[in-house]
Amino acid sequence: MRLLAACILQVVLAGCGGLHREGVPAGQPAGCPRQTAAALSASQEALGPSSETPELECALDFLRGSDDPALRRSSLGSRLCLHLAERDSDPAERERFAWEGVKLAETALAQGGKDDGAVHYYLAANLGLAVRDDMTVAMANLHRLEAEFKAAVKLSPDFDDGGPLRLLGMLYLKAPAWPAGIGDGDKALDLLGQAVEKHPGHPLNHLFYAQALWEVNGESEGRRVKEEMAAGWKLLESGNWGYNKKPWKQEFADLREEIGEPAH
């Protein structure tokens, strides 16, 4: 989630104050196949980074008009919004998708999804993207980001190959330290170390842990940083990561440049 990592950095560099904006749903896609709530619910795990964009748009459009309680309290709507937001190069469209993802997650919580860690996870992920271009709104939502990611860690730390650990760790890594913010290098290292230990098969766990080692401990961790980057890069090159592969490669390139390593 390259955009999400970037948005976390944007969040923690801002001032303060402001309330979040309303989301505006994107236009209705054309040519969508017939769908049912039962079929969508049964196939929802297949909708992800490897899905084509029209498939995600059609699923989201159906969910918008559905009153099926199981769909409405699930994380599916907010997850679809996040995937679509991350793919959209238009900042205004990206923000609209992200705010819609926040609202769908809020609806899911209100309708019985409070014990579903994935709902909290995608709420925070969409919120981060939604506020990334507005500094005052970003800082106004910083503690909410922390609270939602912490809820996801408590309920479902292993979801998305350690995604809650990974993103809460990055939030602590990039935030300014107390009293200006919630930043804490030790917490970041602990969470990202757990992500690598428990889910060594995800490339971003290694990349983010390498970044934390570098930013917290500097050149004294140079060998471990390179080892983690090499492990993550191997996973990225050999795995099927769908639409995520290209932006994640750029994340690796950015860290290589930062530590003075040659590009691949």
DORODO-372526 format. One line per 4 residues: number of its first residue (from 0); for each residue z, x, y of C-alpha. Coordinates in nm, 2 decimals. Last residue first. Example, Ala and Ser with C-alpha at 12.3 -4.5 7.8 and 13.67 -1.06 7.14 Angstrom:
<torses>
1> 0.71:1.37:-0.11 | 0.78:1.23:-0.45
</torses>
This chain:
<torses>
263> -0.89:1.80:-0.29 | -0.77:1.91:0.05 | -0.58:2.24:0.09 | -0.20:2.22:0.14
259> -0.05:2.27:0.48 | 0.25:2.04:0.44 | 0.12:1.77:0.68 | -0.24:1.81:0.57
255> -0.14:1.75:0.21 | 0.07:1.45:0.32 | -0.23:1.29:0.49 | -0.46:1.36:0.20
251> -0.22:1.18:-0.04 | -0.21:0.88:0.19 | -0.59:0.89:0.21 | -0.61:0.87:-0.17
247> -0.39:0.56:-0.15 | -0.64:0.40:0.08 | -0.93:0.45:-0.17 | -0.74:0.35:-0.48
243> -0.58:0.03:-0.36 | -0.90:-0.18:-0.41 | -0.86:-0.14:-0.79 | -0.59:0.09:-0.92
239> -0.74:0.17:-1.25 | -0.58:0.49:-1.34 | -0.70:0.85:-1.40 | -0.74:0.97:-1.04
235> -0.42:0.80:-0.92 | -0.21:0.92:-1.21 | -0.33:1.28:-1.16 | -0.26:1.25:-0.78
231> 0.10:1.13:-0.85 | 0.18:1.42:-1.08 | 0.03:1.67:-0.84 | 0.21:1.53:-0.54
227> 0.54:1.54:-0.73 | 0.48:1.90:-0.83 | 0.38:2.00:-0.48 | 0.70:1.85:-0.33
223> 0.91:2.01:-0.60 | 0.78:2.35:-0.51 | 0.82:2.30:-0.13 | 1.18:2.17:-0.16
219> 1.32:2.45:0.06 | 1.02:2.39:0.29 | 1.18:2.08:0.44 | 1.49:1.90:0.31
215> 1.46:1.55:0.45 | 1.10:1.53:0.55 | 0.96:1.73:0.26 | 1.18:1.56:-0.01
211> 1.10:1.22:0.14 | 0.73:1.29:0.13 | 0.74:1.40:-0.23 | 0.94:1.09:-0.32
207> 0.67:0.88:-0.14 | 0.39:1.05:-0.33 | 0.56:1.04:-0.67 | 0.64:0.67:-0.64
203> 0.30:0.61:-0.49 | 0.13:0.73:-0.81 | 0.30:0.47:-1.04 | 0.35:0.59:-1.40
199> 0.69:0.76:-1.34 | 0.86:0.42:-1.31 | 1.23:0.46:-1.38 | 1.27:0.82:-1.27
195> 1.01:0.81:-0.99 | 1.16:0.49:-0.85 | 1.51:0.62:-0.89 | 1.42:0.93:-0.69
191> 1.27:0.71:-0.42 | 1.60:0.52:-0.39 | 1.82:0.82:-0.39 | 1.60:1.02:-0.15
187> 1.58:0.74:0.09 | 1.95:0.68:0.08 | 2.01:1.05:0.16 | 1.76:1.04:0.44
183> 1.93:0.75:0.62 | 1.75:0.55:0.89 | 1.92:0.22:0.99 | 1.86:0.24:1.36
179> 1.97:0.38:1.70 | 2.33:0.44:1.60 | 2.25:0.54:1.33 | 1.93:0.72:1.22
175> 1.58:0.63:1.32 | 1.38:0.45:1.05 | 1.11:0.63:0.85 | 1.31:0.74:0.55
171> 1.52:0.43:0.53 | 1.21:0.21:0.53 | 1.05:0.44:0.28 | 1.33:0.40:0.04
167> 1.32:0.02:0.08 | 0.95:0.04:0.00 | 0.99:0.24:-0.32 | 1.30:0.08:-0.46
163> 1.15:-0.27:-0.40 | 0.82:-0.15:-0.56 | 0.97:-0.01:-0.87 | 0.66:-0.05:-1.09
159> 0.57:-0.38:-0.91 | 0.91:-0.53:-1.00 | 1.16:-0.29:-1.15 | 1.43:-0.35:-0.89
155> 1.42:-0.72:-0.94 | 1.73:-0.91:-0.81 | 1.92:-0.64:-0.63 | 1.62:-0.44:-0.52
151> 1.45:-0.76:-0.40 | 1.76:-0.86:-0.20 | 1.77:-0.51:-0.05 | 1.40:-0.55:0.05
147> 1.48:-0.88:0.22 | 1.78:-0.74:0.40 | 1.61:-0.43:0.52 | 1.31:-0.62:0.65
143> 1.55:-0.86:0.82 | 1.72:-0.57:0.99 | 1.39:-0.45:1.13 | 1.27:-0.79:1.25
139> 1.35:-0.75:1.62 | 1.23:-0.39:1.59 | 0.88:-0.51:1.49 | 0.87:-0.79:1.74
135> 0.92:-0.54:2.02 | 0.67:-0.29:1.88 | 0.39:-0.53:1.82 | 0.11:-0.39:1.61
131> 0.30:-0.35:1.28 | 0.47:-0.69:1.31 | 0.26:-0.89:1.05 | 0.23:-0.59:0.82
127> 0.60:-0.55:0.78 | 0.66:-0.92:0.75 | 0.40:-0.93:0.47 | 0.59:-0.67:0.27
123> 0.93:-0.82:0.35 | 0.82:-1.17:0.23 | 0.65:-1.01:-0.07 | 0.97:-0.84:-0.19
119> 1.19:-1.15:-0.12 | 0.96:-1.37:-0.33 | 0.93:-1.10:-0.60 | 1.31:-1.09:-0.63
115> 1.32:-1.45:-0.75 | 1.68:-1.58:-0.71 | 1.60:-1.75:-0.37 | 1.29:-1.93:-0.51
111> 1.43:-2.28:-0.50 | 1.23:-2.47:-0.25 | 1.36:-2.30:0.07 | 1.29:-1.95:-0.07
107> 0.93:-2.05:-0.16 | 0.88:-2.20:0.18 | 1.00:-1.87:0.34 | 0.76:-1.69:0.11
103> 0.47:-1.91:0.23 | 0.57:-1.85:0.59 | 0.58:-1.47:0.55 | 0.24:-1.47:0.37
99> 0.10:-1.68:0.65 | 0.22:-1.42:0.89 | 0.05:-1.15:0.69 | -0.28:-1.34:0.67
95> -0.28:-1.40:1.04 | -0.19:-1.04:1.11 | -0.48:-0.91:0.90 | -0.72:-1.15:1.07
91> -0.61:-1.02:1.41 | -0.63:-0.66:1.30 | -0.98:-0.69:1.16 | -1.02:-0.44:0.88
87> -0.90:-0.69:0.62 | -0.81:-0.55:0.28 | -0.44:-0.52:0.33 | -0.42:-0.87:0.47
83> -0.60:-1.01:0.16 | -0.36:-0.84:-0.08 | -0.06:-0.95:0.12 | -0.18:-1.31:0.15
79> -0.23:-1.33:-0.22 | 0.13:-1.20:-0.28 | 0.27:-1.45:-0.03 | 0.10:-1.74:-0.21
75> 0.20:-1.62:-0.56 | 0.57:-1.55:-0.49 | 0.67:-1.88:-0.66 | 0.85:-2.18:-0.50
71> 0.53:-2.35:-0.40 | 0.36:-2.28:-0.73 | 0.63:-2.44:-0.94 | 0.67:-2.73:-0.70
67> 0.30:-2.83:-0.72 | 0.23:-2.97:-0.37 | -0.10:-2.79:-0.35 | -0.32:-2.77:-0.04
63> -0.23:-2.42:0.06 | -0.23:-2.31:-0.31 | -0.60:-2.41:-0.35 | -0.69:-2.20:-0.04
59> -0.49:-1.91:-0.17 | -0.67:-1.91:-0.51 | -1.01:-1.94:-0.34 | -0.93:-1.65:-0.11
55> -0.81:-1.43:-0.40 | -1.13:-1.50:-0.59 | -1.34:-1.44:-0.28 | -1.18:-1.09:-0.24
51> -1.26:-0.97:-0.59 | -0.96:-0.90:-0.81 | -0.87:-0.54:-0.90 | -0.58:-0.52:-0.65
47> -0.42:-0.85:-0.78 | -0.48:-1.18:-0.93 | -0.44:-1.14:-1.31 | -0.07:-1.23:-1.29
43> -0.17:-1.57:-1.14 | -0.37:-1.69:-1.45 | -0.12:-1.94:-1.59 | -0.01:-2.06:-1.25
39> -0.37:-2.11:-1.14 | -0.46:-2.30:-1.45 | -0.15:-2.53:-1.43 | -0.21:-2.59:-1.06
35> -0.57:-2.68:-1.12 | -0.89:-2.53:-1.00 | -1.26:-2.62:-0.96 | -1.46:-2.32:-0.85
31> -1.47:-2.21:-0.48 | -1.81:-2.21:-0.32 | -1.70:-2.17:0.05 | -1.38:-2.02:0.17
27> -1.16:-2.23:0.41 | -1.08:-2.04:0.73 | -0.78:-1.82:0.76 | -0.44:-1.98:0.81
23> -0.27:-1.92:1.15 | 0.08:-1.75:1.14 | 0.35:-1.83:1.39 | 0.50:-1.55:1.58
19> 0.82:-1.36:1.52 | 1.09:-1.33:1.79 | 1.14:-1.06:2.05 | 1.39:-0.79:2.12
15> 1.40:-0.41:2.07 | 1.20:-0.08:2.12 | 0.97:0.05:1.86 | 0.94:0.36:1.64
11> 1.10:0.20:1.33 | 0.85:-0.08:1.29 | 0.54:0.14:1.33 | 0.65:0.37:1.05
7> 0.71:0.07:0.83 | 0.36:-0.06:0.92 | 0.20:0.27:0.80 | 0.37:0.24:0.46
3> 0.25:-0.12:0.44 | -0.10:-0.03:0.54 | -0.12:0.23:0.27 | 0.00:0.00:0.00
</torses>
